[in-house]
Amino acid sequence: MKLAIVSAVAVAAAGFAVAVSYSEATEAPPANASPIYGVTIPEGYRDWKFVAPAQEAPPLDELRAVLANDIAIDAYKSGTLPFPDGSILVKLAYKRKQSTEFPPATVPGAPTTVQVMVKDSKKYPDSHGWGFGRFIDGKPVDLAQHETCLACHESRVKDHDYVFTRYAQ
């Protein structure tokens, strides 16, 4: 009788564990998550540290600023490659415009995109540990645009852990 009770409890516990695992595995991604990767815009990213600026030539004609969380900043400063899991990079892109106050200057105009890279080697093993997200007005762009992220990074910056931006000293 005692063995039957212990067996019943063990079977019930195993069933519960399977149910919990299944519900976690099938949990829908957040509403504003990127297709393919499920990346979202990180909370509080505007307070992160500055990595570097960039200017994108026409036809995009954008000014960009890359921010990073502390894990990524520490990797940049120490020259650590590959970036450790937990590293997050956020690129803010704006249309370029001429300053009205100082005509020789170019300043950010209208925002165009927020682009996010998240390093998690367990979650993203098929993309070299990186998850990608591209957002316009806080919403992820379509699947087709996300399908271009990995190929672009693979073809151009494989030797820098698939990251374009270098730390500006």
C-alpha beads as a LAMMPS data file, in Angstrom:
LAMMPS data file: protein, C-alpha beads

169 atoms
168 bonds

1 atom types
1 bond types

-500.0 500.0 xlo xhi
-500.0 500.0 ylo yhi
-500.0 500.0 zlo zhi

Masses

1 110.0

Atoms # bond

1 1 1 0.000 0.000 0.000
2 1 1 2.804 2.397 0.956
3 1 1 4.544 1.671 -2.382
4 1 1 1.314 2.396 -4.280
5 1 1 0.962 5.819 -2.581
6 1 1 4.612 6.721 -3.252
7 1 1 4.216 5.612 -6.882
8 1 1 1.047 7.662 -7.298
9 1 1 2.741 10.774 -5.878
10 1 1 5.761 10.257 -8.157
11 1 1 3.536 9.888 -11.247
12 1 1 1.556 12.998 -10.294
13 1 1 4.758 15.017 -9.776
14 1 1 6.150 13.877 -13.107
15 1 1 2.911 14.820 -14.834
16 1 1 2.986 18.253 -13.233
17 1 1 6.602 18.783 -14.337
18 1 1 5.713 17.841 -17.918
19 1 1 2.725 20.200 -17.874
20 1 1 4.847 23.085 -16.558
21 1 1 7.585 22.406 -19.128
22 1 1 5.035 22.238 -21.926
23 1 1 3.354 25.489 -20.893
24 1 1 6.728 27.280 -20.719
25 1 1 7.803 25.905 -24.090
26 1 1 4.550 26.881 -25.796
27 1 1 4.182 30.253 -24.079
28 1 1 3.502 32.904 -26.694
29 1 1 6.195 35.556 -27.149
30 1 1 5.372 39.093 -26.004
31 1 1 3.169 41.102 -28.368
32 1 1 6.003 43.378 -29.484
33 1 1 8.610 40.633 -29.984
34 1 1 10.516 40.313 -33.234
35 1 1 9.658 37.464 -35.576
36 1 1 12.107 34.534 -35.679
37 1 1 14.021 35.567 -32.534
38 1 1 11.383 36.868 -30.097
39 1 1 13.571 39.860 -29.162
40 1 1 11.905 42.879 -27.549
41 1 1 13.088 46.420 -26.914
42 1 1 14.839 46.284 -23.515
43 1 1 13.383 48.269 -20.648
44 1 1 15.497 51.301 -19.715
45 1 1 17.887 51.010 -22.685
46 1 1 17.991 54.807 -23.159
47 1 1 19.992 54.999 -19.911
48 1 1 22.647 52.537 -21.137
49 1 1 26.196 53.522 -22.031
50 1 1 27.193 54.898 -25.404
51 1 1 29.337 52.612 -27.597
52 1 1 29.775 54.547 -30.838
53 1 1 28.105 56.722 -33.473
54 1 1 27.720 55.813 -37.134
55 1 1 26.635 57.585 -40.277
56 1 1 24.847 55.557 -42.917
57 1 1 25.228 56.791 -46.476
58 1 1 22.299 57.278 -48.869
59 1 1 19.885 55.796 -49.638
60 1 1 19.335 55.295 -45.881
61 1 1 21.025 58.614 -45.049
62 1 1 20.913 58.081 -41.291
63 1 1 22.742 58.989 -38.112
64 1 1 23.014 56.119 -35.666
65 1 1 24.011 55.722 -32.050
66 1 1 24.735 52.363 -30.447
67 1 1 24.115 51.805 -26.738
68 1 1 24.981 48.728 -24.691
69 1 1 24.194 47.169 -21.342
70 1 1 26.973 46.763 -18.750
71 1 1 27.803 43.197 -19.830
72 1 1 28.483 44.304 -23.400
73 1 1 30.344 47.455 -22.287
74 1 1 32.652 45.357 -20.111
75 1 1 33.332 43.049 -23.090
76 1 1 34.070 46.021 -25.344
77 1 1 36.454 47.601 -22.826
78 1 1 38.334 44.361 -22.151
79 1 1 38.374 43.279 -25.793
80 1 1 36.449 40.099 -24.976
81 1 1 35.261 38.133 -27.990
82 1 1 32.961 36.428 -28.326
83 1 1 30.640 38.688 -26.384
84 1 1 29.357 36.934 -23.253
85 1 1 25.780 35.774 -22.900
86 1 1 23.621 38.595 -21.561
87 1 1 25.231 41.216 -23.802
88 1 1 22.657 43.508 -25.404
89 1 1 23.294 46.164 -28.045
90 1 1 20.720 48.733 -29.146
91 1 1 21.115 50.872 -32.258
92 1 1 19.033 54.046 -32.551
93 1 1 18.696 55.321 -36.124
94 1 1 17.551 58.769 -37.262
95 1 1 17.259 60.536 -40.590
96 1 1 20.087 63.036 -41.039
97 1 1 19.157 66.700 -41.223
98 1 1 21.010 69.968 -41.330
99 1 1 20.994 71.927 -38.096
100 1 1 18.880 75.092 -38.204
101 1 1 21.007 76.658 -35.443
102 1 1 24.414 75.809 -36.921
103 1 1 24.181 75.035 -40.675
104 1 1 27.522 73.131 -40.987
105 1 1 26.245 70.576 -38.451
106 1 1 24.232 67.462 -39.183
107 1 1 21.806 66.475 -36.427
108 1 1 19.315 63.670 -35.850
109 1 1 16.010 64.159 -37.566
110 1 1 13.025 61.827 -37.461
111 1 1 13.664 58.447 -35.800
112 1 1 13.635 55.521 -38.226
113 1 1 14.385 52.314 -36.327
114 1 1 15.535 50.791 -33.076
115 1 1 17.621 47.655 -33.690
116 1 1 18.473 45.189 -30.928
117 1 1 20.979 42.341 -30.641
118 1 1 20.771 39.960 -27.672
119 1 1 23.498 37.390 -26.917
120 1 1 22.119 34.106 -25.573
121 1 1 23.987 31.077 -26.908
122 1 1 21.417 28.599 -25.578
123 1 1 18.380 30.405 -26.970
124 1 1 19.954 31.316 -30.339
125 1 1 22.352 28.464 -31.237
126 1 1 21.504 28.645 -34.945
127 1 1 22.462 32.324 -35.214
128 1 1 25.850 32.172 -33.472
129 1 1 24.255 33.049 -30.139
130 1 1 22.614 36.272 -31.288
131 1 1 18.937 37.188 -31.443
132 1 1 17.902 40.161 -33.562
133 1 1 15.062 42.670 -33.419
134 1 1 14.264 45.636 -35.615
135 1 1 11.493 48.011 -34.575
136 1 1 9.677 51.001 -36.027
137 1 1 7.577 53.062 -33.631
138 1 1 8.056 50.364 -30.991
139 1 1 6.674 47.577 -33.176
140 1 1 8.711 44.828 -34.819
141 1 1 9.154 44.991 -38.580
142 1 1 7.987 42.104 -40.732
143 1 1 9.470 38.633 -41.061
144 1 1 11.162 39.392 -44.396
145 1 1 13.274 42.177 -42.862
146 1 1 14.296 39.965 -39.930
147 1 1 15.342 37.222 -42.326
148 1 1 18.122 39.529 -43.606
149 1 1 19.782 40.223 -40.222
150 1 1 21.833 37.083 -39.761
151 1 1 23.058 36.799 -43.367
152 1 1 24.267 40.408 -43.347
153 1 1 26.179 39.961 -40.079
154 1 1 27.593 36.582 -41.164
155 1 1 28.908 37.928 -44.449
156 1 1 30.563 41.043 -43.037
157 1 1 31.604 40.707 -39.387
158 1 1 32.130 37.025 -38.654
159 1 1 35.561 37.794 -37.152
160 1 1 34.085 40.244 -34.623
161 1 1 31.436 37.902 -33.182
162 1 1 28.960 39.125 -35.828
163 1 1 28.908 42.678 -34.407
164 1 1 29.562 45.692 -36.667
165 1 1 30.068 48.358 -34.032
166 1 1 33.474 48.926 -32.463
167 1 1 33.897 50.774 -29.186
168 1 1 34.673 54.481 -29.743
169 1 1 37.514 55.490 -27.440

Bonds

1 1 1 2
2 1 2 3
3 1 3 4
4 1 4 5
5 1 5 6
6 1 6 7
7 1 7 8
8 1 8 9
9 1 9 10
10 1 10 11
11 1 11 12
12 1 12 13
13 1 13 14
14 1 14 15
15 1 15 16
16 1 16 17
17 1 17 18
18 1 18 19
19 1 19 20
20 1 20 21
21 1 21 22
22 1 22 23
23 1 23 24
24 1 24 25
25 1 25 26
26 1 26 27
27 1 27 28
28 1 28 29
29 1 29 30
30 1 30 31
31 1 31 32
32 1 32 33
33 1 33 34
34 1 34 35
35 1 35 36
36 1 36 37
37 1 37 38
38 1 38 39
39 1 39 40
40 1 40 41
41 1 41 42
42 1 42 43
43 1 43 44
44 1 44 45
45 1 45 46
46 1 46 47
47 1 47 48
48 1 48 49
49 1 49 50
50 1 50 51
51 1 51 52
52 1 52 53
53 1 53 54
54 1 54 55
55 1 55 56
56 1 56 57
57 1 57 58
58 1 58 59
59 1 59 60
60 1 60 61
61 1 61 62
62 1 62 63
63 1 63 64
64 1 64 65
65 1 65 66
66 1 66 67
67 1 67 68
68 1 68 69
69 1 69 70
70 1 70 71
71 1 71 72
72 1 72 73
73 1 73 74
74 1 74 75
75 1 75 76
76 1 76 77
77 1 77 78
78 1 78 79
79 1 79 80
80 1 80 81
81 1 81 82
82 1 82 83
83 1 83 84
84 1 84 85
85 1 85 86
86 1 86 87
87 1 87 88
88 1 88 89
89 1 89 90
90 1 90 91
91 1 91 92
92 1 92 93
93 1 93 94
94 1 94 95
95 1 95 96
96 1 96 97
97 1 97 98
98 1 98 99
99 1 99 100
100 1 100 101
101 1 101 102
102 1 102 103
103 1 103 104
104 1 104 105
105 1 105 106
106 1 106 107
107 1 107 108
108 1 108 109
109 1 109 110
110 1 110 111
111 1 111 112
112 1 112 113
113 1 113 114
114 1 114 115
115 1 115 116
116 1 116 117
117 1 117 118
118 1 118 119
119 1 119 120
120 1 120 121
121 1 121 122
122 1 122 123
123 1 123 124
124 1 124 125
125 1 125 126
126 1 126 127
127 1 127 128
128 1 128 129
129 1 129 130
130 1 130 131
131 1 131 132
132 1 132 133
133 1 133 134
134 1 134 135
135 1 135 136
136 1 136 137
137 1 137 138
138 1 138 139
139 1 139 140
140 1 140 141
141 1 141 142
142 1 142 143
143 1 143 144
144 1 144 145
145 1 145 146
146 1 146 147
147 1 147 148
148 1 148 149
149 1 149 150
150 1 150 151
151 1 151 152
152 1 152 153
153 1 153 154
154 1 154 155
155 1 155 156
156 1 156 157
157 1 157 158
158 1 158 159
159 1 159 160
160 1 160 161
161 1 161 162
162 1 162 163
163 1 163 164
164 1 164 165
165 1 165 166
166 1 166 167
167 1 167 168
168 1 168 169
